[in-house]
Amino acid sequence: MHMSRSLLAVPALLLLLAGEPTYKRSSLVRLEAHVDVKAPPAAVWKALTSSKGFAVATGFRIEESDARLAKVGDVLSASVWSDRGSLVCTFASESKELRVAFEPDNASYLCQKRITLEPQGGGTRLAVVDRYTDDQAETVDKTAKDVMAEMPKQLAAFQAIVDKP
């Protein structure tokens, strides 16, 4: 009986030694953009899930040239701005929706891309929702505006790849 009281005291002692928990407030930034392409959803999906197509559409630099992000669990080494990390496919519904999380090596923020494909006549509307955390209160708006300025350029470049004759 004496031994069990000692074992119960160990977790309580560890909590006391750990000190008070801390927190830091962070903003969740959500950006949206879309582009209409002339190709059907299956062709857009094939281009989007290729490492080259995903990189063009989202601005990530991907090292593996023949790799794909087409099924849950697919992982690619990537970088964006000065951050290196891994792209991880977290959801895939072929020709309909792709969700990819970016896990920065330094674990300093959360980032997810949700890309949906919707048939539009003979083509496809590709819509991107970019969600990421930013705990730099003084620059969060500037960073969001910089990212928003790049999104249409990236989607236009992706459109050019898919729509080329």
N, C-alpha and C positions, 0 to 999 in steps of 0.2 A: 504494500500500500504506500509506503514511504517513497518507493521508486516511481510510482505513477505520478505523484504530486510533483516530483522533480522534473519529469518529462513534460508535464503540462506547463511548468514555469519557463521552460526554454523558449517557446514561441513568444510568450509575453515579454521576456527579457530582450529578445531580438527586435521586437516592435519598439521597445523603449530606446534601444541603441540606434535604431534607424532614424529617429527624429521625426519631426512633423513632415507630412507629405507636402509637396509644393505643386503649384500649377502655373501655367502660363497661358494666357488667352491667345487664341489664334483665330483668324478669319477663314471662313470657307468661301472661296471664290468660285463662281459658276459662270462659265461663258458658253454661248451657243452660236453656231453658224451652220449654214447649209449651202449646198451647191447641187444643181440639177445637171446630170450627165445624160448623154444620149444612149448609153449602153444599158442593157437589161441588168437586173439585180445580180444574177449569177456571174456576169462578167465583172461587175463592180466588186463583188465579193472576192473573186479570184485576185484582182489587182490589190484590193485593200489588205488582204491577209498575207500578201507577200511582204518580205522585209522592205523591199524598195518602195512599194506602194504605201505601206503604213508610214514609212519615214517621210515620204513626200507629203502625205495628207496631214501629218501631225507635227512635223518639225524635229522629230527625234533622229539622232544619228545612230544607225544600227550597224554593228560589225559583221554579222553573218549575212552574206549576200543571198544565199539560197534557202534560208530558213523561212518559216511561216509562223504566223500567229493565228491559227485557224481553229484550235480546239483548246478547251480548258486545260490549263497546266503547261501549255507551250511557254517557254521562257527564252528571251533574247537579251544579250548584253547590249546596252544602249547608253546614250548620253544626251543631255539637253542642256543648253547653255554651258555652265561649267560643272554640272552634276553628272556623275557616272552612276550607273545602277543597272537594274534589270526590269524589262517589260515582262509582265506576266498576264497571260490571257485568263480572265476570271469568269467569262461567260461568252458563249458563242452559239448563235442560232443561225445556221448557214443561210446566207443571202438575205438575212433580216437584221441581225444585231450582233455587235462585237463590243465587248468591254475589256479594256486592258488597263491594268494598274502599273504605274511606274514606282519601283521601290528604289529610292536613291541609296547608294552605299552608306552614306552618312546618316540615314534615317531621319533627316531633318524636316520632312514634310510628307503629306499624303497626296497622291495624284492619281486620278482616274480619267480615262477617256471612254465615253459611251458613244458608239457610232451606230446609227440606224440607217437601214436602206428601205426605201418605200417606192414601190413601182409608181411611175408617173407617165402615163401613156405608154410609149415605147421605150422610155428611159427610166432613170432612177433618181430619186432625191436622196442624197447622202447628207445626213445631219450629224453634227458633232456636238456633244456636250462635254466640255472640259471642266473638271472639278479638281481643285487643289487647295491645300491649306497654305496660309501665309501668316507668320507671326511677326512680321515687320510692319507694325502699324503705320509708321511714317512713309513707307513706300508701297503699301499694298495696292493703292489705286493706280500709281504709275506702272507697276508691274502688270496689273490687269490690263491696262490700256495698251502696253507694249505687246502682250500676248494677243489681245483682240486685233491689233493691227496686223499681226502675222497670219492669223487664221484664214482670212480671205485669200491671201497670197498662196498659202499652202493648199487650200482647196482648189484654187484655179490651176495650180501646177498638177494636182492629182487629176482634175478634170481633163487636162491636156493629155495626160498619159492614157486615160481610159477612152477618150473620144477620138484619139488619133486614128486616121483611116487605115 
